[in-house]
Amino acid sequence: MFSSPNYVSGVHTMFSFFSFFFFFFFVFFFKQKTAYEISACLVGSEMCIKRQGLVVAVDCGHGASCQTTPAALQRLGATVHAINTDYCGTDINVECGSTHLEPLRELVLRTHADIGLAHDGDADRVLFVDSEGNEIDGDYILAICGSDLAARGKLANSEIVSTVMCNLGFSIAMKEQGFEMVQTAVGDRYVLERMLADGAVIGGEQSGHIIFLEHNTTGDGLVTALQLLAVLKRTGRTLTDLAGIMKKYPQVLVNVHSDNKAGLDDCQPIWDAVAAAEKELDGRGRILVRPSGTEPLVRVMAEAETHELTQRVVDDIVEVVKRELP
């Protein structure tokens, strides 16, 4: 009886109907209610931005933020110009979102927006563009929001947690302000582990994966966006002005394909090249050489006062890596 074609067809039709119904009910409910609750519980009345007449450009990257971020910002009173808000699952992050900021930059300049923000596909990260089209990455976000927390007496232990991939300019700026800069291995799990161990309240990565421990134990692009907008509201300053908190050093990162990356630690010629480069930098930069944790790559990164110097020391090391670890 239960395996008859008519019965199976009927069950399939009923299941499809209810799936279709609940999907659109969820989208409607999530857009109309959850986005409001997220914005309200995170920032409250202090974050009403309507009186500022704030214009915000948003690139949702065809991903998870398509409903939540535009709705939350509109609920808070901002004028929102959003792109890539449709979602079918096949074009997430394709030439858009936080990994491709060109569409957002164009939208900001075309709409004369005060600020632009772009999510990645699952919306756990966010990067920004100021009104002049300049990229504001995770280092800037940590610097701006960390300094704001300190000004309000809420930066626990005066500590900001980042990773070894953060920009040297960020580290220098935070140390000059008297903050404790802690660097972990790359990965939000390591950032969170250190935050919990030290009792820190803010940490993250240059990629825009920021953890505000008061609100969440993982990165959330909407939370990060609202926290940065709250700083703009409290200070009355533009993002361009706030970004002046640090000077970003030129950074060059080259990924070298290597099927023998496991031999990096014991490859003395590479470390001799690193030592020679560090001598040339003479304390005015830094070098990081490490194997990728997920790909057959050796990553060679350097930062220095000028792009020409940075590129030269990276090229010298890359040449040795290619020769020694093909």
PyMOL commands that set and color helices and strands:
alter all, ss='L'
color gray80, all
select helices_A, chain A and resi 5-47+50-52+68-75+97-99+102-111+138-151+156-158+168-176+188-198+221-235+239-245+261-263+268-281+307-324
alter helices_A, ss='H'
color red, helices_A
select strands_A, chain A and resi 55-59+79-83+115-119+126-130+135-136+159-163+180-184+202-204+210-212+251-257+285-291+297-304
alter strands_A, ss='S'
color yellow, strands_A
deselect
rebuild
show_as cartoon
